[in-house]
Amino acid sequence: MKYFARRIQKLDGLWDFAFADHCDTPENPRWNELVFADKISVPGVFDTLPPTAGRRGTGFYRTCVEIVQDGTVEIRLGGLGLWGAIFWDRKLVGVDDLPYSGMSFSCETSAGEHELIIAVDNRLDFKRTPLFSQFYDYYGHGGIYRSVEIHELPQLSIDRALIRTVSLQTGEIAAKLLFHGNPGKTAKLGFAIDGDEFQTIEVAVAEGVAEFYAIVKNPKPWSPESPCLHRICVKLDNGCAIEETFGLRTIEARKGELLLNGKPLTLHGVCRHETHPQFGPALPTQLLAEDIAWLKELGCNFVRGSHYPQDQRFLELCDQYGILVWEEGIGWGDRDNHFSDPGFCSGQLRQLPLMVKNSYNHPCVILWGFLNEGDSSSQLARPFYASMAKELRRLDPTRPITYASMFFEKDIDFDLVDVIGINAYPGWYAEDRDKVRPLEDIAPRLDRFTAFLKENHFDDKPLILSEIGAGGIYGWRDRMRSFWSEEYQSEYLAEVCRYLETHPRFCGVALWQYCDGRTYQSGYALGRPRAFNNKGLLDEYRRPKTAFETVREYFHKSQK
Ligand code: ADA
């Protein structure tokens, strides 16, 4: 979105930096002990840089901000990890305990120069950061992952205009306005679509929210084949305006299929982490563009954004390139001790509204997911699964919801969601370790699961193979085609592709995974050579493996 008549500073660039190994209370640091002797990039992580590489502790990021008017400032963070405390002139403004989530903090201030410090902690402390645990199979980096902005807020302005498609045929949309400040019971405003003349209307406001309907004159539905976008500008009497980009499209789960604009979808995709050996999750724009280019080259029309709310720049690119996205809250194999922890549960529930609000206008996002491989076989966890599903439906009734399960026939929560996602690794995490190259395990395992869904009357729910894959180490070619070789990985994925071609019960796949990514810095890495998850079709530097070509052929052929 773009704002007019609002002073915005993007604070990306070099900030001062200090690191502390043992800061007991990062929300109340001993300022006199900190020496800001270094420089660091924002966005940027500190735990890949030589002096602090692989270390866990608190990184203090500091910059100066010039404010032109007394009033409210909003500090917008695109996402950080694992935990952050935000200080304005050394006073605590707020705490960000939701890794990867776009969050805002505001405070009153005066015109002049101010100091902004963000203390970022990457220690694995369940109390401080219940949403990230040591056993999560991706590296918990310390740093400011995404852009930081300062907004000087006018007395009254529009924070967001959330756009929903009402009718593809007539181009009718509903615009929900979220205000900053108090507009009173009604607000006069003008709106213009796709650069047309402004129309003036008056809207009723309740609890800081208003809604109006409008018609897009030349409605062009958004789809992967034709990713057309529209723009709406909404302006208040005081001149404050917001422009939002959106797409006209519908998405629904019906009779075992996912329908985009009423037509059945087949999803050819990959799971993707935001990761790079040097940048961690703070990916430069060049790399985002490169990732999109590889995804297109691969023939993907789908990405599962594993396993956290996505970088808004990536979603913008997916809107523009017509790549469908499953966006999900953070989570990885959480168990009963998580679901009985109030900090974990409240963090999960606080993250959903942020994710939905930040990504609502992206037509590319077609599914909301949550709790990757959480214990969906547990009676204890079931009420929490129900709360997450209920909350997502309340926040956005227009998109189907799902979660990626690893529990097959033991799962007890499929009734709670619209789309079933199953993560399966037959032939990799072998049931029978005596078997050499157990590729023939793939088909029967998946068949057993689809039979179970039928028997249990879940055939009306679309089914996605939300993960499947095998490790292949880049450059490791082996005449015996054994585990970890590029050959085994490639043959494994060829078998998966062959299976999918003849089993339309699956309306899509998200292969695990797009590229290799750094994982545990601990004994958990014993099953992860190099301490990387090596199941990428490309390695961590985006060099394609043999399997890339295998999958590319299948994805391109299936699209014809
Ligand atoms: C799980 C998990 C992934 C990854 C994968 C693997 O399915 O959801 O994040 O860890 O296993 O490589 O084993």
Boltz pocket constraint, residues with backbone or C-beta under 6 A from the ligand:
constraints:
  - pocket:
      binder: B
      contacts: [[A, 137], [A, 306], [A, 332], [A, 372], [A, 373], [A, 423], [A, 467], [A, 512], [A, 533], [A, 535]]
      max_distance: 6.0
